[in-house]
Amino acid sequence: MFTRYKKKAGALEAVAKVYSRQEHGIDPTLIDSDAVSVIERLVSRGYESYIVGGAVRDLLLGRVPKDFDVATAASPRVVHNMFGRQSMIIGRRFKIVHVMFGKKIIEVTTFRSLEDHADDNDNVFGTIEEDCRRRDYSINSLYYDPLTCTVIDFTGAMDDFRKKRLVSLIPLNKTFVEDPVRMVRGIKYSVTTGFFMSLALRHSIRKYAPLLQNVSTSRMTEEINKILACGMSSPIFKALFDYGLLSYMLPCLAVYGRYPQLYESLGKLDAKVNEAADDTRRKSLPKAIMYLSLVNPFIADNPDITDVREVFQDTLRQTKVLLSPMTPPRFELESTSVMHMRMRGINVPKGSVKGKKREGKGASEQSGRSGQSRRSRQSSQSGQSRQSGQSSRSKTV
């Protein structure tokens, strides 16, 4: 291990510890080659760049990360110009760049600043030292350089790894007020890593739990989807219920938080998710199967409803209520209802699933652009036809 220094007021100040491959133990063969190629290109242009966040956390735990995120000193515009049509700038409050390799996306963010900023604009960029202080928990604040195989630690996170503890980098009276979703993530990290939370952290989560009511439904839907897809949803949902968070995330489902059927159903989902993850030939599970694991034990059969179409509508209604206030696409809700009815041995009428399956964001935007291109070509062709017609008529006259 050696120390990274920074010149301040004419003197050198120690700002980070740097760990070699032998000390941190990360296996470089687990690193995504496309993420490395992004960093190589950025560094070749003089921009400091690293693999960050959950990817480094998983690598230190000996796990293969699902996603690789990159943090860099380059601005979003510079990154976009560097990768051209292979990339896309997204976000308004804080702009990030998606660099695409087929269906795979490498998310590239610019180092964030600690300076105050307007509520609707977080696009104030800073240094790596500032960026690490903007992370939620210390275990997510490490920077891995795949070109030198070193880990840079500005916050003492490696000590937290050794002691298996989850530590908030932002004061507890501020962090959950700034972003209530950090409570959900804290519980998820504690469960998935086995790291313990201090008494103060546990108390703060219980205290600020009602703030989850202020989180947008779209963002909460995204967080729940991530939990369902992580392979440890059963113990995570149990912890969310125990800490009083589930009643603000899924209030109708939380009524059944003491029922073992919920966690047994999610346990079966976790087995399917992990089995799919082990088989590289298999695709990830459809979201409808994940939602079914949440609602299936608690959808009630109504003996007064005998018409199959009415049974479907009643099942769909209950599915929506149980998942409320989540906002999944209608296609997923209808598919979930169909699966439930088939498990009950009920023949589902054709055409029950009327919603359309949503494509990924990149695909939809590309589709939109291609549609605009087609319309512009058609407009151009029709314009040329009109001009040609006018020219012909003028010649005839």
C-alpha positions in Angstrom: 0.0 0.0 0.0 1.1 3.5 -0.7 -0.3 7.0 -0.2 -1.7 9.4 -2.7 -0.9 13.1 -2.0 -2.3 16.4 -3.2 -0.6 19.8 -3.0 -2.5 22.2 -0.8 -1.4 25.6 0.3 2.2 24.8 -0.8 2.3 21.6 1.2 1.6 17.9 0.4 -1.5 16.5 2.0 -2.4 12.8 2.1 -5.8 12.3 0.5 -6.1 8.5 -0.2 -4.6 5.1 0.2 -3.8 3.1 -2.9 -3.9 -0.7 -2.7 -2.1 -3.0 -5.1 -3.5 -6.1 -6.7 -1.9 -8.4 -4.1 -3.5 -6.3 -1.3 -7.1 -5.9 -2.6 -7.3 -9.3 -4.2 -9.6 -8.3 -7.2 -9.4 -10.8 -10.0 -8.8 -8.8 -13.2 -10.4 -11.5 -15.3 -13.7 -10.6 -13.8 -13.5 -7.1 -15.3 -15.7 -6.3 -18.3 -13.5 -5.8 -21.4 -15.8 -3.1 -22.8 -15.6 -1.1 -19.6 -11.8 -1.3 -19.8 -11.8 -0.1 -23.4 -13.9 2.9 -22.4 -11.4 3.8 -19.6 -8.4 3.2 -22.0 -9.8 5.7 -24.5 -10.6 8.3 -21.9 -7.2 8.0 -20.2 -5.4 8.2 -23.6 -7.0 11.6 -24.0 -5.7 12.7 -20.6 -8.9 12.2 -18.5 -8.6 10.4 -15.2 -11.1 7.5 -15.2 -12.0 4.5 -13.0 -14.5 1.7 -12.4 -16.7 2.8 -9.5 -19.6 2.0 -7.2 -21.3 -1.4 -6.9 -18.9 -3.0 -9.4 -15.9 -2.5 -7.2 -17.9 -3.6 -4.1 -18.9 -6.8 -5.9 -15.4 -7.4 -7.1 -14.0 -7.1 -3.6 -16.5 -9.7 -2.5 -15.4 -12.1 -5.3 -18.7 -11.6 -7.3 -19.1 -10.9 -10.9 -20.8 -7.5 -11.2 -24.0 -7.2 -13.3 -23.1 -3.7 -14.4 -19.8 -1.7 -14.7 -20.0 2.0 -14.2 -17.2 4.4 -15.0 -16.4 7.8 -13.3 -14.2 10.3 -15.2 -12.8 13.8 -15.2 -14.2 14.3 -18.8 -17.5 16.2 -19.1 -20.5 14.5 -20.6 -20.2 16.5 -23.8 -16.5 15.4 -24.2 -17.4 11.8 -23.6 -20.2 12.0 -26.1 -18.0 13.6 -28.7 -15.3 10.9 -28.1 -17.7 8.0 -28.6 -20.0 9.6 -31.1 -23.0 7.6 -32.3 -22.0 4.8 -29.9 -23.1 7.0 -27.0 -26.1 9.0 -25.7 -26.4 11.7 -23.1 -29.3 11.1 -20.7 -30.7 12.8 -17.7 -31.5 16.4 -16.9 -30.7 17.1 -13.2 -27.4 15.2 -13.6 -26.3 14.3 -17.1 -24.6 11.0 -17.7 -23.5 9.2 -20.8 -24.5 5.7 -21.9 -21.8 4.1 -24.1 -23.4 1.2 -26.0 -21.8 -2.1 -27.0 -24.7 -3.9 -28.6 -27.3 -4.4 -25.9 -24.7 -3.7 -23.2 -24.5 -0.2 -21.7 -21.5 1.2 -19.8 -22.7 4.2 -17.8 -20.1 7.0 -17.7 -20.5 9.8 -15.1 -18.4 12.9 -14.6 -16.8 13.5 -11.1 -19.4 15.5 -9.1 -18.7 18.6 -7.1 -19.4 19.4 -3.4 -20.5 22.9 -4.3 -24.0 24.0 -3.6 -26.3 23.7 -6.7 -29.9 24.5 -7.6 -32.4 21.8 -6.8 -33.1 21.2 -10.5 -29.5 21.2 -11.7 -26.8 18.9 -10.3 -24.5 19.4 -13.3 -21.7 20.9 -11.3 -18.5 18.9 -11.9 -15.6 18.5 -9.6 -12.6 16.4 -8.7 -12.3 12.7 -7.7 -11.8 13.8 -4.1 -15.1 15.6 -4.1 -16.9 12.9 -6.1 -16.1 10.2 -3.5 -17.8 12.4 -0.8 -21.0 12.4 -2.8 -21.3 8.6 -2.5 -24.0 7.2 -0.2 -22.0 4.5 1.7 -18.3 4.0 2.1 -18.4 0.5 0.4 -19.5 2.3 -2.8 -16.8 5.0 -2.7 -13.8 3.0 -4.0 -12.2 3.6 -7.4 -10.6 0.8 -9.3 -8.0 1.4 -12.0 -8.0 -1.6 -14.4 -4.9 -0.3 -16.2 -2.7 -0.5 -13.1 -4.9 -3.0 -11.1 -5.0 -0.6 -8.1 -7.8 0.4 -5.8 -7.9 4.0 -4.5 -9.6 4.6 -1.1 -10.4 8.2 0.0 -12.8 7.3 2.8 -11.3 4.4 4.7 -13.7 2.0 2.9 -11.2 -0.9 2.9 -11.2 -0.8 6.7 -15.0 -1.1 6.6 -14.7 -4.1 4.3 -12.3 -5.8 6.7 -14.6 -5.1 9.6 -17.7 -5.9 7.6 -19.6 -2.7 8.5 -21.9 -0.4 6.5 -21.0 3.2 7.0 -22.8 6.3 5.7 -20.5 8.9 4.3 -23.1 11.7 4.7 -24.3 12.7 8.2 -27.3 10.6 9.2 -29.4 13.7 9.9 -28.9 14.8 6.3 -28.4 11.8 4.0 -32.0 10.4 4.2 -33.5 13.8 4.0 -31.6 14.4 0.8 -32.5 11.1 -0.7 -34.9 8.7 1.1 -34.1 5.8 -1.3 -30.7 5.5 0.5 -32.6 3.8 3.3 -33.8 1.1 1.0 -30.3 0.7 -0.5 -28.7 0.6 2.9 -30.9 -2.4 3.9 -30.2 -4.0 0.6 -26.5 -3.6 0.9 -26.5 -4.9 4.5 -28.4 -8.1 3.4 -26.5 -8.8 0.2 -23.0 -8.2 1.8 -23.7 -9.5 5.3 -22.2 -6.2 6.7 -23.7 -4.9 9.9 -25.3 -1.5 10.4 -24.5 0.6 13.5 -27.2 1.3 16.1 -27.3 4.9 14.9 -27.8 3.9 11.3 -30.6 1.5 12.2 -32.3 4.1 14.3 -32.1 6.7 11.6 -33.7 4.4 9.1 -36.6 3.8 11.3 -36.9 7.5 12.1 -36.8 8.8 8.5 -38.9 5.9 7.0 -42.0 8.1 6.3 -39.9 10.2 3.9 -40.2 7.4 1.4 -43.7 8.8 0.7 -42.0 11.6 -1.1 -40.2 9.3 -3.6 -41.7 9.3 -7.1 -43.5 6.1 -8.2 -41.3 5.6 -11.2 -38.1 5.7 -9.0 -39.6 3.4 -6.4 -40.7 1.0 -9.2 -37.1 0.9 -10.4 -35.7 0.2 -6.9 -38.2 -2.7 -6.3 -37.4 -4.1 -9.8 -33.7 -4.2 -8.8 -34.4 -5.9 -5.6 -36.6 -8.6 -7.3 -33.8 -9.2 -9.8 -30.9 -9.4 -7.3 -31.4 -13.0 -6.2 -31.9 -12.1 -2.5 -35.3 -10.5 -2.6 -36.8 -12.7 0.2 -34.4 -11.6 3.0 -34.4 -8.0 1.7 -38.2 -7.7 1.8 -38.2 -9.2 5.2 -35.7 -6.6 6.4 -37.7 -3.8 4.7 -40.8 -4.9 6.6 -38.9 -5.2 9.9 -37.6 -1.7 9.6 -41.0 -0.3 8.7 -40.1 0.7 5.1 -42.3 -1.7 3.2 -45.5 0.0 4.3 -44.3 3.2 2.5 -43.1 1.3 -0.6 -45.9 -1.2 -1.1 -48.6 -0.4 1.5 -51.1 -3.0 0.3 -48.6 -5.8 0.2 -47.1 -4.7 3.5 -50.4 -5.9 5.1 -49.1 -9.4 4.5 -45.6 -8.7 5.8 -46.0 -11.1 8.7 -47.2 -13.9 6.4 -44.5 -16.5 5.7 -46.1 -17.2 2.3 -44.6 -13.9 1.0 -41.0 -14.8 1.8 -41.5 -18.4 0.6 -42.7 -17.2 -2.7 -39.9 -14.7 -3.0 -37.4 -17.5 -2.0 -38.6 -19.5 -5.0 -38.1 -16.4 -7.2 -34.5 -16.0 -5.9 -33.7 -19.6 -6.8 -34.9 -19.0 -10.4 -33.0 -15.7 -10.6 -29.7 -17.3 -9.4 -30.2 -20.3 -11.7 -30.7 -18.0 -14.7 -27.6 -16.0 -13.6 -25.5 -19.2 -13.5 -26.6 -20.2 -17.0 -25.1 -17.6 -19.5 -27.3 -19.0 -22.2 -30.5 -18.0 -20.5 -32.0 -14.6 -20.5 -33.0 -12.8 -17.3 -36.4 -13.6 -15.9 -39.4 -11.6 -17.3 -40.7 -8.9 -14.8 -44.1 -10.6 -14.9 -42.6 -13.6 -13.2 -41.1 -11.4 -10.6 -44.3 -9.6 -9.9 -46.2 -12.9 -9.7 -43.9 -13.9 -6.8 -45.1 -10.9 -4.9 -48.9 -11.1 -5.5 -49.6 -14.8 -6.2 -50.1 -15.9 -2.6 -52.5 -13.1 -1.9 -54.9 -12.9 -4.9 -58.3 -14.1 -3.7 -60.6 -16.2 -5.8 -64.2 -14.8 -5.9 -66.7 -17.7 -6.1 -69.4 -15.2 -7.3 -67.5 -14.5 -10.5 -67.8 -17.4 -13.0 -67.2 -15.7 -16.4 -63.6 -16.2 -17.4 -63.2 -12.7 -18.7 -64.5 -11.2 -15.5 -62.2 -13.5 -13.5 -59.3 -12.1 -15.5 -60.4 -8.5 -14.9 -60.8 -9.2 -11.2 -57.3 -10.8 -11.1 -55.8 -7.8 -12.9 -57.5 -5.4 -10.5 -56.1 -7.2 -7.4 -52.6 -7.3 -9.0 -52.7 -3.6 -9.5 -53.8 -3.0 -5.9 -51.2 -5.2 -4.4 -48.4 -3.6 -6.5 -49.7 -0.1 -6.0 -48.2 2.5 -6.2 -45.7 0.8 -8.6 -46.2 1.8 -12.2 -45.2 -1.3 -14.3 -46.3 -1.3 -18.0 -49.8 -2.7 -18.5 -48.3 -5.6 -20.5 -46.4 -6.8 -17.4 -49.5 -6.5 -15.2 -51.7 -8.4 -17.7 -49.0 -11.1 -18.1 -48.8 -11.5 -14.3 -52.6 -11.9 -14.1 -52.5 -14.5 -16.9 -49.8 -16.5 -15.2 -51.7 -16.5 -12.0 -54.9 -17.8 -13.7 -52.9 -20.6 -15.5 -51.4 -21.7 -12.1 -55.0 -22.0 -10.9 -55.9 -24.2 -13.9 -58.1 -21.5 -15.5 -58.1 -21.2 -19.3 -57.3 -17.7 -20.1 -59.3 -16.1 -23.0 -57.3 -15.1 -26.1 -56.5 -11.5 -26.4 -56.4 -10.9 -22.6 -52.9 -9.3 -22.9 -53.7 -6.2 -24.8 -50.8 -4.0 -23.6 -47.6 -3.7 -25.7 -44.3 -4.9 -24.5 -42.0 -2.0 -23.9 -38.5 -2.0 -25.4 -35.4 -0.6 -23.7 -34.9 3.1 -23.6 -32.1 3.1 -26.1 -34.2 1.0 -28.5 -37.2 3.2 -28.2 -35.2 6.3 -28.8 -33.5 4.8 -31.8 -36.9 3.7 -33.0 -38.1 7.2 -32.6 -35.2 8.6 -34.5 -35.6 6.1 -37.3 -39.3 6.9 -37.4 -38.4 10.6 -37.7 -36.0 9.7 -40.5 -38.6 7.8 -42.4 -41.1 10.6 -42.0 -38.5 13.1 -43.2 -37.6 10.9 -46.2 -41.3 10.5 -47.1 -41.8 14.2 -46.8 -38.8 14.8 -49.0 -40.0 12.3 -51.6 -43.5 13.7 -51.6 -42.1 17.2 -51.9 -40.0 16.1 -54.9 -43.0 14.5 -56.5 -45.0 17.7 -56.1 -42.2 19.7 -57.6 -41.9 17.2 -60.4 -45.6 17.4 -61.1 -45.5 21.2 -61.1 -42.6 21.1 -63.5 -44.4 18.7 -65.8 -47.5 20.9 -65.9 -45.5 24.0 -66.5 -43.8 22.3 -69.5 -47.1 21.1 -70.9 -48.6 24.6 -70.7 
